[in-house]
Amino acid sequence: MQNTQVLLAARPVGFPKLSDFRVVQTELPELKEGEALVEVIYLSVDPYMRGRMSEGKSYAAPMQIGDVMVGGVVGRVLRSNDPSLSYGDYVEGFLGWQKYGIAPAKQLRKLDPAAGPLSAALSVMGMPGLTAYFGLLDICKPKRGETVVVSGAAGAVGSIVGQIARLKGCQVVGIAGTDAKVKWLTEELGFDSAFNYKTAPDIYAKLKDLCSKGIDCYFDNVGGTITDAVFGLLNPNARIAICGQISQYNNVKPELGPRNLSQILVKTATVRGFLVMQYLDQAREALIEMGGWLREGKLKYRETFVDGLANAPQAFLGILQGDNTGKMLVRVAPER
């Protein structure tokens, strides 16, 4: 069988370009014992992929030139050499940007199509949802009545963070990049308030106005000047979860910072970075709770779709520019 793959063609300098990717046709290898062949239906594109494209040391090894772009997928099993999976089963796994993927069956999560949309396994019921759940509840530990600020609030992770914080009885303030996203956060997701940082003349002043009692928890997806402004409004013993720094990913030279760590000192605040992989042994319990919230209508989500594997690079560039509301996904094949 012929496979279509999207490869890393060059390491980006600054903001990635379409020429940093290459689409190729390859032959599929034979299945080994314990492996399954999966036809990709949905492909996830995420900001963390930008870091994997660089050769600098990080929490995971960088991709090499010529590697298939990394990424999670939902797909359908076409062949299986493992008794745990059969033809037609739906699975989620880390198979990358390609039409077909082969992986050990033990590395694939079997999905129940009757439980909800398959695409949700890559959004609210997948890595973004788990990231929101554990980053907020384990690191920020919000208490009823506290003020929680979320940057990148209209993204796949931030939109879930804010809703869980509301379920815990907190005042929630979201920061997003368009007026339409702000409207979605406040009118549909239940954020107490939100604002467009691109049109706010003074981010610090806007936050001070919306967070009249100061900030107890900050879920940081963006870094940079937004995080600088938040630090100036922290309450004593504030908790900060560092999930992403998307404002910094495409800088050729690092910005000077953090610039105001004195606020962490005098407010005795806690700042902690985290990776969702640290919580995989607790994922089942978290997904059960979030599934209950979904069924009860207490948790909502949105997905932005781009059609066609060849358009995955453009979808990825779009997410780095904030084109998505909620989770950005590439539809590679129909669900049938």
N, C-alpha and C positions, 0 to 999 in steps of 0.2 A: 504494500500500500504506500501511496505517496503522502507525505506529510508536508504541511506548510508551517514554517517557523519564523518568528521575528527575533533577530539576533542583535546583540550590541555590536555596532560597527565601529564606533569610535567613542572615546571618553569625552563627555561634554566639557567645554570650557565656558563657565557661566551658565546661562540658560540653555537647556538642550535644544538641538535642532533635529528636524526630521532626518537629516543625513547621518545622524548618530545611530540610526537603526537600519537594518537590512532585512528584507523579506526573502526567504529562500525556500526551495523545494528539496526535500530529502526523502530517503527510503526509510521506512519503519523497520527497526530490528525485530528479530523473533522474540516472542514472549519467553521468559524464563520461568522456572518453577516458583510459584508464590506471587507472580505478577499479574496485573490486569491492564488491558488496553482500554483507554477511556477516550471517547469523543467529547471534546470540550464544547459546552453550550454557553456558559458565561465565564468571562475572564475579568479579574479584578485588577484595576490600576490604582496605585497608592503612592503617596508622597515619599515613603521610605525607600522606594525604588531608586530615587535620585541618588541617595547615598551609596547604594550598591553599585552604581555606575562609575563611581570614583574609585581610585586605587588606594585611597587613604585607609588606615586601619580603623575598624569600627567593631560593632558587636557581632557582625557576620563578615565572612570573607567577601571581598569585592568580586563582582563578575569579571571575567576575562573577556577580552575582545574575541568575538566569535561565539560567545555563550548565548544560549536561549535566554531571553529576558525572564527574570524571576516573576512569580506571581501565583496567587491562588485561583483555582477554577472550580466550577461545578460542571459535571459532565455525566455521560451515560456510558456504562460498561458495555463494550462490544465483544470482548473476549476475556476470559479469566482462567488462570492456572492456579486458582486458590478456591477452596470450597466455600469460603466466607462470602464470595461475590459471584453473581450470576449475570448472564446477558440481560440487559435492560435495567439493571440496578442503577440508581442515581447516587453519585458520590461527590464529595468535596475533598480537594487535596491541593498540594503545592506543585503543580505540573508546568507552570510557566506559559509563555505566550506562544502557543502552537495549536494546531487543529486537533491533533491527537497526542495523548501523553501515555507513557508507560511507567508504572510505579508498583512497588510491592503493595499488595492488598492491605497489609497492616498499617500502611501510611495513609490510607484513604478512609474518610468518614462516610459511612453509608447514610443516605438521606431518605426520609419518608415523604414522598411527594404529596401525600394527603394531609401532612401537618401544616402546609402553607407554601407560598411561592418558593421555588427552588433558589431563586436569586438571593433570598434572604439569608441563605447559608454563607454568603459573602458579605453581608451587611449587618443587620441588627442581630442575627443569630449566628454570626461568625466572628472573625477577628475584630472588626470595628466595635461590635457590641460588647465583646469581652474586654476590649481595651478600655472602653468607657466605664464598664461595671467595676472592674478591679482598680483602675486608676482613681476613680472617685471614692469608692467605698473603702478600699484598703489603705490608700495613701492620704486622701483628703479627709476621710472620716467625718463627713458633714453631720452637724447636729441640727435638730429642729430650731428654726428661727435664725440660723446663720445666713450670711450672704455668700453666695457662690458666683464667681465670675468665670465665664468660659470664653476663651478666644478660639477663632475658627469654629464658631458655634453652629454654623449651618452645614458643616461637613458631616461625614459619616459617623465620626466619633463624637464630636462636640454636640451634635443635635441629640444624641442619646444621653450624654452626660447631663445636660440641662434638664431633661425630663426625669431622670432618676433623682436628681437633686430636688426637684419639685415633689416627687413622691416621698422624699424624706423630710418634707416640711420646710425646705429652705427658700429664701428669696434668691431668684436666679436672674443674672444679668448676662446677656449674650453679646458678643462682638462679632460682626460679620462684614462682608465687603460690598453688599448691594442693598438697596432699599427693599427689593423683593424678598431677599433672604430675611431681613429684619421683620418684615410683615409675616412671613411664614413662622418664624420663631415665636412671635408674640401672639398671633391670632390662631395658629393651629397647634403649636407644641406647648403652649402654656407658660413660656418664659414670662417673668414679671415685667421685664423691659429688655431692650436691645437697641443697638445703634450701629450705624454704618461708619466704620473708622476712616473710610476714604473721604467722607464729606464732613466729618467732625473737625472743626477748626482747632480744637485742643482736646486730645484724648484724655489727658489727666483731668481736665475740668469736667468733661462729660461723665467720666467714671465717678468723680467726686459727687456730682449731682445725683446720679442714679444709685450710688452706694452710700447713702447718708450715714449709715452706721459703720462704715469701713468694710473691709473685705476679709472674710474668715478663710475662704478656700478659693484657690485659683487653679483651674485646669488649663495648662498652657499647651496650645498646639502650634503657636506661631513664633514666639520669641521676639527679639528686637524691641522697637520703641513701644509697642503695646505692653510688653512685659515690664519695661522700665516704668511706665505709668502706673501699672498695677502695684508694683513694689512700694510706691510712695503712699499707698492707701491701706496697707496691711494692718490688721488688728494684732494685738499681742497673741502669740502662739498660733498664728496663721499657718495653714498647711498648703503647700504648692506641689502639684504633680506635673512633672515635665514629660509630656507625651510626644511632642514634636516641636520643630523649630523651622517651619516651612519658609519663613521670611529670610532665612539664612542659607538655605540649601544651594542656591545658585550664585552665591557670592564668590568671586574669584579670590578676593582677600577677605579674611574674617573681619567683621565689624569689631570695634573696640567695645569690650564688655565682658561680663556684666558690670554695669556702671555704678550701681547703687547698692552694693551688698551691705552697706551700713544699715539699711532698713531691715535686712534679715537679722542682723545682730541686735539692734535695739528693740525689735518686735519679737525677738526669740522665736522666729518663724522656722519652719522645717521645709526644706526644698529637697525633693527626691525624684530622680529619673527612674523610669521603669520600662520593662519590655513585657508584652503580653505573654511571651513564651514562659515567663516565670510562673504563670498561673495555670498552666495546662492541666495540672492534676486536679484543679478545682473547677474546670470549665463546665463539666456536666451539671453540677449543682447551679451554677450561674445561669446556664441556658434554660434550665427548668424554671427558674424564677422569672427570667425575662420572657419566656414563652407564656407564662401565666399573665404577665402584664399586657402582652400583646393581645391575648384572647379577651381580656377584660377591657380593651380599648384604652388602657392607661399609658401605652407606649406606641408612638407612631414613628414612621420612617418614610423616607423618599429615596428613590434611586434614579439616577440619570444614565440613560443608555446611549451608547454609540454602536452602530451596526458595522460588523465586518472586522475580521482579524487584522487586515491590512491597515485599518484605521486606529489600531491600538496605540501607535506612537502619538497620533494627534490627540487621542483621548488623554494620554498621559500628560502631554504638554498642557492640555486644558485644565487638568486638576491642579497643576502647579500655578495656574493663573486664576484659579477660583471659578472656573466655568461651571462646576457641578453644584447642585444642591443635594445634600445627602450623599449617598454612595455613588461613585462613578464606576460603571460596568461596561464591558464590551460584549455585545451579543454576537457570538461566533457562529452558532448554529441554532435552528429552531428546536423547541422542546419536544415537538411531535406528540 
